[in-house]
Amino acid sequence: MNKKRLSTKITLIIGAVLIVFGAFPSIFAYPYSDGPNSGPTNTWELTLMIAYEGWMWFLIIGLVLSVFSLLKLRRF
């Protein structure tokens, strides 16, 4: 397997992961915090908060990476 094909597959995987990460807000509820100084209590809540903040960017970048890498894989 040559380096171009390998890098294209890695780009496709990264795009798919970003799409899944960007879809988290539509699947899971926002973690509730009831105090003024409270924050995420674990890593999962922090992940959800980050996903809620930038879900649109994650989806756009993931779709662009996936589409371009799929088009490039078709050419090989």
MOPAC internal coordinates of N, CA, C and O (Angstrom, degrees):
PM7 1SCF
backbone

  N    0.0000 0     0.00 0     0.00 0    0    0    0
  C    1.4472 1     0.00 0     0.00 0    1    0    0
  C    1.5271 1   108.03 1     0.00 0    2    1    0
  O    1.2310 1   120.52 1   -51.63 1    3    2    1
  N    1.2973 1   116.61 1   128.37 1    3    2    1
  C    1.4575 1   119.37 1  -178.12 1    5    3    2
  C    1.5302 1   111.33 1   -81.51 1    6    5    3
  O    1.2310 1   121.19 1   -11.20 1    7    6    5
  N    1.3185 1   115.33 1   168.80 1    7    6    5
  C    1.4600 1   121.07 1  -173.93 1    9    7    6
  C    1.5209 1   112.58 1   -68.34 1   10    9    7
  O    1.2310 1   119.98 1   144.61 1   11   10    9
  N    1.3359 1   117.64 1   -35.39 1   11   10    9
  C    1.4603 1   120.05 1  -179.99 1   13   11   10
  C    1.5269 1   111.21 1   -64.49 1   14   13   11
  O    1.2310 1   120.92 1   137.20 1   15   14   13
  N    1.3161 1   115.84 1   -42.80 1   15   14   13
  C    1.4629 1   119.36 1  -179.59 1   17   15   14
  C    1.5297 1   110.77 1   -67.42 1   18   17   15
  O    1.2310 1   120.45 1   141.00 1   19   18   17
  N    1.3167 1   116.74 1   -39.00 1   19   18   17
  C    1.4590 1   120.92 1   178.60 1   21   19   18
  C    1.5275 1   110.99 1   -65.24 1   22   21   19
  O    1.2310 1   120.38 1   135.98 1   23   22   21
  N    1.3299 1   116.88 1   -44.02 1   23   22   21
  C    1.4628 1   119.50 1   179.42 1   25   23   22
  C    1.5301 1   111.10 1   -66.34 1   26   25   23
  O    1.2310 1   120.03 1   146.33 1   27   26   25
  N    1.3185 1   117.54 1   -33.67 1   27   26   25
  C    1.4567 1   120.92 1   177.38 1   29   27   26
  C    1.5238 1   110.86 1   -67.22 1   30   29   27
  O    1.2310 1   120.03 1   140.08 1   31   30   29
  N    1.3120 1   117.54 1   -39.92 1   31   30   29
  C    1.4683 1   120.40 1   177.72 1   33   31   30
  C    1.5286 1   111.50 1   -67.65 1   34   33   31
  O    1.2310 1   120.39 1   141.82 1   35   34   33
  N    1.3206 1   116.86 1   -38.18 1   35   34   33
  C    1.4628 1   119.83 1   177.46 1   37   35   34
  C    1.5219 1   110.32 1   -65.50 1   38   37   35
  O    1.2310 1   120.07 1   140.67 1   39   38   37
  N    1.3284 1   117.46 1   -39.33 1   39   38   37
  C    1.4591 1   121.47 1   176.45 1   41   39   38
  C    1.5228 1   110.98 1   -63.59 1   42   41   39
  O    1.2310 1   120.08 1   141.41 1   43   42   41
  N    1.3090 1   117.44 1   -38.59 1   43   42   41
  C    1.4557 1   121.59 1   177.06 1   45   43   42
  C    1.5276 1   110.60 1   -63.64 1   46   45   43
  O    1.2310 1   120.12 1   137.91 1   47   46   45
  N    1.3117 1   117.38 1   -42.09 1   47   46   45
  C    1.4671 1   121.04 1   179.51 1   49   47   46
  C    1.5268 1   110.36 1   -65.94 1   50   49   47
  O    1.2310 1   120.01 1   137.30 1   51   50   49
  N    1.3256 1   117.58 1   -42.70 1   51   50   49
  C    1.4632 1   120.56 1   178.36 1   53   51   50
  C    1.5297 1   110.53 1   -62.76 1   54   53   51
  O    1.2310 1   120.20 1   139.42 1   55   54   53
  N    1.3201 1   117.23 1   -40.58 1   55   54   53
  C    1.4603 1   120.93 1   177.12 1   57   55   54
  C    1.5199 1   112.08 1   -62.47 1   58   57   55
  O    1.2310 1   120.34 1   139.14 1   59   58   57
  N    1.3232 1   116.95 1   -40.86 1   59   58   57
  C    1.4605 1   120.41 1   179.17 1   61   59   58
  C    1.5280 1   111.02 1   -66.52 1   62   61   59
  O    1.2310 1   120.40 1   140.69 1   63   62   61
  N    1.3236 1   116.85 1   -39.31 1   63   62   61
  C    1.4671 1   120.41 1   178.40 1   65   63   62
  C    1.5283 1   110.25 1   -65.09 1   66   65   63
  O    1.2310 1   119.98 1   139.29 1   67   66   65
  N    1.3218 1   117.65 1   -40.71 1   67   66   65
  C    1.4587 1   120.41 1   178.00 1   69   67   66
  C    1.5258 1   111.84 1   -65.21 1   70   69   67
  O    1.2310 1   120.15 1   143.52 1   71   70   69
  N    1.3220 1   117.32 1   -36.48 1   71   70   69
  C    1.4669 1   120.37 1   177.31 1   73   71   70
  C    1.5254 1   110.14 1   -64.75 1   74   73   71
  O    1.2310 1   120.30 1   136.03 1   75   74   73
  N    1.3177 1   117.04 1   -43.97 1   75   74   73
  C    1.4674 1   120.39 1   178.71 1   77   75   74
  C    1.5248 1   110.11 1   -64.02 1   78   77   75
  O    1.2310 1   120.20 1   136.55 1   79   78   77
  N    1.3367 1   117.23 1   -43.45 1   79   78   77
  C    1.4601 1   121.65 1   179.36 1   81   79   78
  C    1.5282 1   111.02 1   -63.33 1   82   81   79
  O    1.2310 1   120.10 1   141.85 1   83   82   81
  N    1.3148 1   117.41 1   -38.15 1   83   82   81
  C    1.4539 1   121.44 1   178.38 1   85   83   82
  C    1.5172 1   112.95 1   -72.40 1   86   85   83
  O    1.2310 1   120.28 1   160.22 1   87   86   85
  N    1.3287 1   117.06 1   -19.78 1   87   86   85
  C    1.4706 1   120.72 1   178.86 1   89   87   86
  C    1.5221 1   112.68 1   -87.36 1   90   89   87
  O    1.2310 1   119.48 1   170.79 1   91   90   89
  N    1.3199 1   118.59 1    -9.21 1   91   90   89
  C    1.4676 1   121.32 1   179.45 1   93   91   90
  C    1.5267 1   113.55 1   -53.05 1   94   93   91
  O    1.2310 1   118.72 1   136.37 1   95   94   93
  N    1.3454 1   120.05 1   -43.63 1   95   94   93
  C    1.4657 1   119.06 1  -178.74 1   97   95   94
  C    1.5278 1   114.08 1   -61.85 1   98   97   95
  O    1.2310 1   119.95 1   153.36 1   99   98   97
  N    1.3069 1   117.70 1   -26.64 1   99   98   97
  C    1.4651 1   118.64 1   178.50 1  101   99   98
  C    1.5261 1   112.41 1   -82.24 1  102  101   99
  O    1.2310 1   120.37 1   167.76 1  103  102  101
  N    1.3315 1   116.90 1   -12.24 1  103  102  101
  C    1.4609 1   121.13 1  -178.17 1  105  103  102
  C    1.5274 1   111.60 1  -103.28 1  106  105  103
  O    1.2310 1   120.43 1   136.77 1  107  106  105
  N    1.3324 1   116.79 1   -43.23 1  107  106  105
  C    1.4600 1   121.44 1  -174.16 1  109  107  106
  C    1.5191 1   110.43 1  -111.70 1  110  109  107
  O    1.2310 1   120.91 1   -30.63 1  111  110  109
  N    1.3325 1   115.87 1   149.37 1  111  110  109
  C    1.4584 1   121.52 1   178.95 1  113  111  110
  C    1.5247 1   110.17 1   -77.12 1  114  113  111
  O    1.2310 1   121.39 1   -25.55 1  115  114  113
  N    1.3358 1   114.94 1   154.45 1  115  114  113
  C    1.4631 1   120.21 1   177.90 1  117  115  114
  C    1.5287 1   109.07 1   -66.36 1  118  117  115
  O    1.2310 1   119.68 1   -45.31 1  119  118  117
  N    1.3265 1   118.22 1   134.69 1  119  118  117
  C    1.4670 1   119.49 1  -179.89 1  121  119  118
  C    1.5251 1   110.56 1   -66.75 1  122  121  119
  O    1.2310 1   120.66 1   -52.13 1  123  122  121
  N    1.3081 1   116.34 1   127.87 1  123  122  121
  C    1.4605 1   122.78 1  -175.89 1  125  123  122
  C    1.5211 1   110.42 1   -83.69 1  126  125  123
  O    1.2310 1   120.43 1   -46.70 1  127  126  125
  N    1.3078 1   116.79 1   133.30 1  127  126  125
  C    1.4604 1   121.71 1   173.70 1  129  127  126
  C    1.5223 1   107.47 1  -127.65 1  130  129  127
  O    1.2310 1   120.35 1   -51.62 1  131  130  129
  N    1.3242 1   116.93 1   128.38 1  131  130  129
  C    1.4585 1   120.11 1  -170.70 1  133  131  130
  C    1.5200 1   114.93 1  -100.92 1  134  133  131
  O    1.2310 1   119.08 1   174.76 1  135  134  133
  N    1.3006 1   119.36 1    -5.24 1  135  134  133
  C    1.4556 1   120.28 1  -178.78 1  137  135  134
  C    1.5151 1   111.86 1  -114.95 1  138  137  135
  O    1.2310 1   120.51 1   -18.83 1  139  138  137
  N    1.3371 1   116.63 1   161.17 1  139  138  137
  C    1.4703 1   118.95 1  -179.30 1  141  139  138
  C    1.5308 1   112.87 1   -69.49 1  142  141  139
  O    1.2310 1   119.57 1   152.44 1  143  142  141
  N    1.3131 1   118.42 1   -27.56 1  143  142  141
  C    1.4569 1   121.49 1  -179.40 1  145  143  142
  C    1.5201 1   112.76 1  -108.03 1  146  145  143
  O    1.2310 1   120.44 1  -164.87 1  147  146  145
  N    1.3101 1   116.77 1    15.13 1  147  146  145
  C    1.4607 1   118.75 1  -178.54 1  149  147  146
  C    1.5201 1   109.61 1   -87.96 1  150  149  147
  O    1.2310 1   121.44 1   -30.48 1  151  150  149
  N    1.2935 1   114.85 1   149.52 1  151  150  149
  C    1.4540 1   121.25 1   178.95 1  153  151  150
  C    1.5137 1   109.11 1  -136.47 1  154  153  151
  O    1.2310 1   120.26 1    16.68 1  155  154  153
  N    1.3040 1   117.11 1  -163.32 1  155  154  153
  C    1.4605 1   119.19 1   178.99 1  157  155  154
  C    1.5285 1   110.35 1   -66.46 1  158  157  155
  O    1.2310 1   121.18 1   -41.76 1  159  158  157
  N    1.3366 1   115.35 1   138.24 1  159  158  157
  C    1.4620 1   119.29 1  -178.28 1  161  159  158
  C    1.5181 1   112.29 1   -91.18 1  162  161  159
  O    1.2310 1   120.08 1   163.86 1  163  162  161
  N    1.3160 1   117.44 1   -16.14 1  163  162  161
  C    1.4664 1   119.94 1   178.27 1  165  163  162
  C    1.5264 1   109.52 1  -149.93 1  166  165  163
  O    1.2310 1   121.15 1    -1.86 1  167  166  165
  N    1.3085 1   115.40 1   178.14 1  167  166  165
  C    1.4642 1   120.99 1  -176.54 1  169  167  166
  C    1.5236 1   111.99 1   -66.20 1  170  169  167
  O    1.2310 1   119.87 1   145.05 1  171  170  169
  N    1.3251 1   117.86 1   -34.95 1  171  170  169
  C    1.4577 1   121.22 1  -179.37 1  173  171  170
  C    1.5328 1   111.18 1   -64.06 1  174  173  171
  O    1.2310 1   120.24 1   137.28 1  175  174  173
  N    1.3360 1   117.14 1   -42.72 1  175  174  173
  C    1.4605 1   119.62 1   178.40 1  177  175  174
  C    1.5273 1   111.04 1   -65.77 1  178  177  175
  O    1.2310 1   120.25 1   142.22 1  179  178  177
  N    1.3302 1   117.12 1   -37.78 1  179  178  177
  C    1.4612 1   120.44 1   176.44 1  181  179  178
  C    1.5289 1   110.74 1   -63.39 1  182  181  179
  O    1.2310 1   120.66 1   138.92 1  183  182  181
  N    1.3256 1   116.34 1   -41.08 1  183  182  181
  C    1.4685 1   120.98 1   177.83 1  185  183  182
  C    1.5227 1   110.77 1   -61.85 1  186  185  183
  O    1.2310 1   120.27 1   136.55 1  187  186  185
  N    1.3299 1   117.09 1   -43.45 1  187  186  185
  C    1.4621 1   120.45 1   178.80 1  189  187  186
  C    1.5253 1   111.84 1   -65.68 1  190  189  187
  O    1.2310 1   120.47 1   141.05 1  191  190  189
  N    1.3290 1   116.71 1   -38.95 1  191  190  189
  C    1.4647 1   119.01 1   178.51 1  193  191  190
  C    1.5261 1   111.44 1   -64.73 1  194  193  191
  O    1.2310 1   120.35 1   138.74 1  195  194  193
  N    1.3219 1   116.95 1   -41.26 1  195  194  193
  C    1.4690 1   120.75 1   177.12 1  197  195  194
  C    1.5234 1   110.12 1   -64.92 1  198  197  195
  O    1.2310 1   120.04 1   139.33 1  199  198  197
  N    1.3242 1   117.52 1   -40.67 1  199  198  197
  C    1.4625 1   121.07 1   179.38 1  201  199  198
  C    1.5267 1   110.79 1   -64.80 1  202  201  199
  O    1.2310 1   119.96 1   142.17 1  203  202  201
  N    1.3351 1   117.69 1   -37.83 1  203  202  201
  C    1.4618 1   120.60 1   178.17 1  205  203  202
  C    1.5209 1   111.77 1   -67.74 1  206  205  203
  O    1.2310 1   120.17 1   146.23 1  207  206  205
  N    1.3236 1   117.27 1   -33.77 1  207  206  205
  C    1.4606 1   119.99 1  -178.16 1  209  207  206
  C    1.5239 1   112.47 1   -71.11 1  210  209  207
  O    1.2310 1   119.87 1   142.54 1  211  210  209
  N    1.3336 1   117.85 1   -37.46 1  211  210  209
  C    1.4582 1   118.55 1  -173.77 1  213  211  210
  C    1.5125 1   114.18 1  -126.55 1  214  213  211
  O    1.2310 1   119.81 1  -147.18 1  215  214  213
  N    1.3313 1   117.96 1    32.82 1  215  214  213
  C    1.4589 1   120.28 1  -174.13 1  217  215  214
  C    1.5266 1   112.34 1   -61.19 1  218  217  215
  O    1.2310 1   120.22 1   143.88 1  219  218  217
  N    1.3165 1   117.18 1   -36.12 1  219  218  217
  C    1.4582 1   119.28 1  -177.81 1  221  219  218
  C    1.5322 1   110.77 1   -67.96 1  222  221  219
  O    1.2310 1   120.43 1   138.23 1  223  222  221
  N    1.3267 1   116.79 1   -41.77 1  223  222  221
  C    1.4571 1   119.95 1   179.33 1  225  223  222
  C    1.5199 1   111.45 1   -66.47 1  226  225  223
  O    1.2310 1   120.46 1   140.21 1  227  226  225
  N    1.3310 1   116.72 1   -39.79 1  227  226  225
  C    1.4681 1   119.84 1   178.79 1  229  227  226
  C    1.5236 1   110.85 1   -61.86 1  230  229  227
  O    1.2310 1   120.38 1   137.41 1  231  230  229
  N    1.3314 1   116.88 1   -42.59 1  231  230  229
  C    1.4661 1   119.91 1   179.70 1  233  231  230
  C    1.5274 1   112.05 1   -67.19 1  234  233  231
  O    1.2310 1   120.35 1   136.29 1  235  234  233
  N    1.3216 1   116.95 1   -43.71 1  235  234  233
  C    1.4664 1   120.18 1  -178.75 1  237  235  234
  C    1.5272 1   111.00 1   -64.09 1  238  237  235
  O    1.2310 1   120.48 1   130.79 1  239  238  237
  N    1.3280 1   116.69 1   -49.21 1  239  238  237
  C    1.4657 1   120.19 1  -178.86 1  241  239  238
  C    1.5256 1   110.67 1   -65.47 1  242  241  239
  O    1.2310 1   120.12 1   139.57 1  243  242  241
  N    1.3322 1   117.37 1   -40.43 1  243  242  241
  C    1.4566 1   120.53 1   178.31 1  245  243  242
  C    1.5170 1   112.60 1   -63.41 1  246  245  243
  O    1.2310 1   120.33 1   138.33 1  247  246  245
  N    1.3323 1   116.97 1   -41.67 1  247  246  245
  C    1.4598 1   120.19 1   178.60 1  249  247  246
  C    1.5281 1   111.35 1   -66.24 1  250  249  247
  O    1.2310 1   120.18 1   137.18 1  251  250  249
  N    1.3177 1   117.26 1   -42.82 1  251  250  249
  C    1.4659 1   120.37 1   179.68 1  253  251  250
  C    1.5232 1   110.52 1   -62.66 1  254  253  251
  O    1.2310 1   120.26 1   132.60 1  255  254  253
  N    1.3391 1   117.12 1   -47.40 1  255  254  253
  C    1.4599 1   120.07 1   178.91 1  257  255  254
  C    1.5206 1   111.95 1   -60.94 1  258  257  255
  O    1.2310 1   120.72 1   137.45 1  259  258  257
  N    1.3241 1   116.24 1   -42.55 1  259  258  257
  C    1.4669 1   119.80 1  -178.33 1  261  259  258
  C    1.5220 1   111.83 1   -67.07 1  262  261  259
  O    1.2310 1   120.40 1   135.13 1  263  262  261
  N    1.3204 1   116.84 1   -44.87 1  263  262  261
  C    1.4655 1   119.75 1  -177.53 1  265  263  262
  C    1.5257 1   110.80 1   -65.32 1  266  265  263
  O    1.2310 1   120.40 1   133.41 1  267  266  265
  N    1.3317 1   116.85 1   -46.59 1  267  266  265
  C    1.4611 1   118.44 1  -179.05 1  269  267  266
  C    1.5218 1   112.46 1   -66.35 1  270  269  267
  O    1.2310 1   120.05 1   142.76 1  271  270  269
  N    1.3309 1   117.51 1   -37.24 1  271  270  269
  C    1.4644 1   118.32 1   179.36 1  273  271  270
  C    1.5325 1   111.05 1   -72.23 1  274  273  271
  O    1.2310 1   120.05 1   146.14 1  275  274  273
  N    1.3329 1   117.50 1   -33.86 1  275  274  273
  C    1.4744 1   118.26 1   175.46 1  277  275  274
  C    1.5279 1   111.55 1   -66.62 1  278  277  275
  O    1.2310 1   120.62 1   139.64 1  279  278  277
  N    1.3350 1   116.42 1   -40.36 1  279  278  277
  C    1.4582 1   119.19 1   176.93 1  281  279  278
  C    1.5217 1   111.37 1   -64.00 1  282  281  279
  O    1.2310 1   120.67 1   141.65 1  283  282  281
  N    1.3122 1   116.33 1   -38.35 1  283  282  281
  C    1.4650 1   120.01 1   179.10 1  285  283  282
  C    1.5244 1   111.14 1   -69.49 1  286  285  283
  O    1.2310 1   120.13 1   143.12 1  287  286  285
  N    1.3424 1   117.35 1   -36.88 1  287  286  285
  C    1.4656 1   119.75 1   177.99 1  289  287  286
  C    1.5200 1   111.48 1   -66.81 1  290  289  287
  O    1.2310 1   120.15 1   148.22 1  291  290  289
  N    1.3340 1   117.31 1   -31.78 1  291  290  289
  C    1.4562 1   120.20 1   178.32 1  293  291  290
  C    1.5128 1   112.02 1   -67.28 1  294  293  291
  O    1.2310 1   120.30 1   150.13 1  295  294  293
  N    1.3282 1   117.04 1   -29.87 1  295  294  293
  C    1.4618 1   120.85 1  -179.14 1  297  295  294
  C    1.5223 1   112.33 1   -73.64 1  298  297  295
  O    1.2310 1   120.04 1   152.41 1  299  298  297
  N    1.3490 1   117.54 1   -27.59 1  299  298  297
  C    1.4802 1   120.05 1  -178.46 1  301  299  298
  C    1.4918 1   111.32 1   -69.72 1  302  301  299
  O    1.2310 1   120.10 1   180.00 1  303  302  301

